[in-house]
Amino acid sequence: MNDLKELKSWVNSCAKLCQPDSIIWIDGSAEQKARLEKEAVESQEITLLNQEKLPGCFLHRTAINDVARTEHLTFICTRKKHDAGPINNWMPPKVAYKKASAIFKGSMKGRAMYVIPFSMGPVGSEFSKIGVELTDSRYVVLNMLIMSRAGEEVLKQLQKTQEFTKCLHSKADLDINRRLILHFPEDNAIWSVNSGYGGNVLLGKKCLSLRIAGYLAKREGWFAEHMLIMGIEEPSGHIEYIAAAFPSACGKTNLAMLVPPEGLKRKGYRIWTVGDDIAWMRIDSDGTLWAINPESGFFGVAPGTNAKSNPSMLATIKKDTIFTNVLLAPDNTVWWEGADGRTPESGVDWQGRTWKPGMTDENGKPIKGAHPNARFTTPISNCPSASFRLEQHHGVPISAIIFGGRRSHLTPLVFESFNWQHGVFVGATMASERTAAQVGKVGEVRRDPMAMLPFCGYNMADYFRHWLKMGRRMLNPPKIFHANWFRTDEHGKFLWPGYGENLRILEWILDRCNNKVEAVDSPIGYIPRAHDIDMTGLRLPARAQEKLFTINKTDWLEEAEDVKKFFKRFGKDLPQELWKEYKALLRRLKK
């Protein structure tokens, strides 16, 4: 600690502002963690669950108006508005610091301030970044101990580097009218106040690992992306790794740890989960792209998680897990909509109210036991498919990048971009129907480039330019694909079963990366030949496979008009290469 004068000075200045009763440094020890859990239970911040059935597990409830990321209250604070771009909410740093300071002033009276030194990525890796979060929430501390490497080991590393992201959080009085999530990329700082929801307060996650890291990545020449990383091992022992970007609650976690379907088990595949949400990627000396997952835990969506959708995650969350906004069952276990087994006959819902199946509100709508964006925080080390390379400082080599989202009618099951530049266009024009993880109308289509719309910490036009520049630097760039597991028929039923069956599509993707199969030219990219997707053991309804790959040119021309409107938001900043790809798409569609 003797060499950490800047850190201690900053902690003291924040303590002077927030006025906590005490300052507690998090050392990462099991003893301190157990003590914090006991205190959090006694203060009713968390509830101890059935320790026979769920050892080491707890339940937490947020405020009812604090259940998802509040994007309209999330700001990028740069000196020039242009540097934040037209997509982000912007606030000048001086204004932001002044406004937030007034809220932070005295916000920790009667509470302790916890100092959490944490590393995103393996401690000491050239990929990794160190942050220090100050918080008055034991819930935040316990989650950060799961989601990052935290404690004395990080402080020792910080003595060598002296560089860290300054993260200040206070739950204050949880007043949404005074809630702010502020990012200062030029100062390498994050301030968050009046929220208790993980996406707003676990500042090592989206705030540092995407918004601040993205800014640093552009400056330093690497990628910080909203992507899962998974390995697919063949019987020979050869493993190829894929990175994939999907908006939240669109199946990233399920894909990252899928179990091979019965029809493909004869091929002996094994899946290795490196990460389900964030990828940091650097170009190696041989010109290829390598990636790490900066996180050490999963912050997953509970509703819909079951033995069919994700058996590996079910095994993962059986111990050492913090559940948020789920139903508390009579036997002191947890439940959510879409869970396995019988629905509990009663329980306490996510708002703390008595709940029974079949209850409806004043409008006749079902009252759900768990919030649609209910979460669990759980260690990756619990996962049966956790990669043995999680702590490897060098990461894993990436063969393919997949973009995707929820599109009921427009986008085929899978297609490949023509080249890197076209792939950047595919990522830049991604759109998806909103899910419960975002504030807004569920089902509404919004443009979400690279699944980074809420997470890009600088002008997104420069972000696209960075992608193009990185492609030119690579000698052997990954191939880029687009996937859509959510296409429906005329009756609204999914055409593709998804889940483990998605391995059939990943197999085709890797076959394309290794030049094992041909593909069919289409106006939007290369699509598979029917016989190149192994359908062994899978029977789809009549014409379903044909419908999955149908490209309706009229619909795509309408889509192109919407893309044009989106691109125009960036004005002259948008790279000309993307306009070139846009015009090429129009020509192909009109042929």
Secondary structure, DSSP 8 states (H G I E B T S, - for coil): -TT-HHHHHHHHHHHHHH--SEEEE----HHHHHHHHHHHHHTTSSEE--TTTSTT-EEE---TT-SSB-GGGEEE--SSHHHHTTTSEE--HHHHHHHHHHHHTTTTTTSEEEEEEEEESSTT-TT-EEEEEEES-HHHHHHHHHHSEESHHHHHHHHHH---EEEEEE-TT--GGG-EEEEEGGGTEEEEES--SHHHH-TIIIIIIIIIHHHHHHHHT-EEES-EEEEEE-TTS-EEEEEEE--TTSSHHHHHT----GGGGGGT-EEEEEESS-EEEEE-TTS-EEEE---SEEEEE-TT-STTT-HHHHHHTTSS-EEES-EE-TTS-EE-TT-SS---SSEE-TTS-EE-TT-B-TTS-B--SS-TT-EEEEEGGG-TTB-TTTT-TT-EEEEEEEEE---SSSS-SEEE-SSHHHHHHHHHT-EEE--TTBSS-TT-EEE-GGG-TTT--S-HHHHHHHHHHHHHH-SS--EEEEE-TT-B-TTS-BSS--GGGGHHHHHHHHHHHTT-S--EE-SSSEE--GGGS--TT----TTHHHHHT---HHHHHHHHHHHHHHHHTTGGGS-HHHHHHHHHHHHHHH-
